[in-house]
Amino acid sequence: MKHYGITRDDAASMLNISTRTIDRYIKSGKLSYKKIANKVLLAKEELKDLQNEFNMLRQGISSELVNEAAEQPMAVSPSTDLSHIEEKIDKFMLIFNEKDKMIEEKNKVIFLLQQRIGELETKIQNMVALPDYTKEKQEAIEEKKRLEAKLQVLTHQLKEQEMKTFVVIGFAIILIITACFLYWRMN
């Protein structure tokens, strides 16, 4: 069972490579990952294996360079063993093919990024600019204040109207009572 607990940054510093290279290894399937709380976590075991692979590769390159430097320069003659040259050509072709794959992967990333940029440009064109949004928000706040002031005026007028109505009804009741009282006294 793999233990996922190393972040991309930690893995990059552990392997002495960039986080972009880590991302390429993840994308190519060379490294597995888990995403927990928006953090990409890598398996310790895979990183140790990759580190061992890098160490062996570096040792092989250094020993090859030391051996080549120690060798005496050889004059090329028709009798020179061609297998040695073919090995070098094969190594060169392997390196060339690896670089070609890396360029192809980078081109794919560039294409995806260009696509994403296009999508974002479309979204930006359809969005309201921040100054316009702020202006609209300010206008809405001012309109709200005007409507609240108008509501207060109408509420005040309604209360005045209710008061006038109560006064008129009160006078009407007093007149009716007075008329009834006078009618009762006369009879």
URTA-V285489 format. One record per backbone hydrogen bond with DSSP energy under -0.5 kcal/mol. CO is the residue of the C=O (numbers start at 0). NH is the residue of the N-H. If there is no record, write none. Layout:
BEGIN
((CO,NH) (CO,NH))
END
This chain:
BEGIN
((1,3) (2,4) (2,43) (4,6) (5,41) (6,10) (7,11) (8,12) (9,13) (10,14) (11,15) (11,16) (17,21) (18,22) (19,23) (20,24) (21,25) (22,26) (23,27) (24,28) (24,29) (24,30) (25,28) (31,42) (33,35) (33,40) (35,38) (38,35) (38,40) (39,7) (40,33) (41,4) (41,5) (42,46) (43,47) (44,48) (45,49) (46,50) (47,51) (48,52) (49,53) (50,54) (51,55) (52,56) (53,57) (54,58) (55,59) (56,60) (57,61) (58,62) (59,63) (60,64) (61,65) (62,66) (63,67) (64,68) (65,69) (66,70) (74,76) (76,79) (80,83) (80,84) (81,85) (82,86) (83,87) (84,88) (85,89) (86,90) (87,91) (88,92) (89,93) (90,94) (91,95) (92,96) (93,97) (94,98) (95,99) (96,100) (97,101) (98,102) (99,103) (100,104) (101,105) (102,106) (103,107) (104,108) (105,109) (106,110) (107,111) (108,112) (109,113) (110,114) (111,115) (112,116) (113,117) (114,118) (115,119) (116,120) (117,121) (118,122) (119,123) (120,124) (121,125) (122,126) (123,126) (128,132) (129,133) (130,134) (131,135) (132,136) (133,137) (134,138) (135,139) (136,140) (137,141) (138,142) (139,143) (140,144) (141,145) (142,146) (143,147) (144,148) (145,149) (146,150) (147,151) (148,152) (149,153) (150,154) (151,155) (152,156) (153,157) (154,158) (155,159) (156,160) (157,161) (158,162) (159,163) (160,164) (161,165) (162,166) (163,167) (164,168) (165,169) (166,170) (167,171) (168,172) (169,173) (170,174) (171,175) (172,176) (173,177) (174,178) (175,179) (176,180) (177,181) (178,182) (179,183) (180,184) (181,185) (182,186))
END
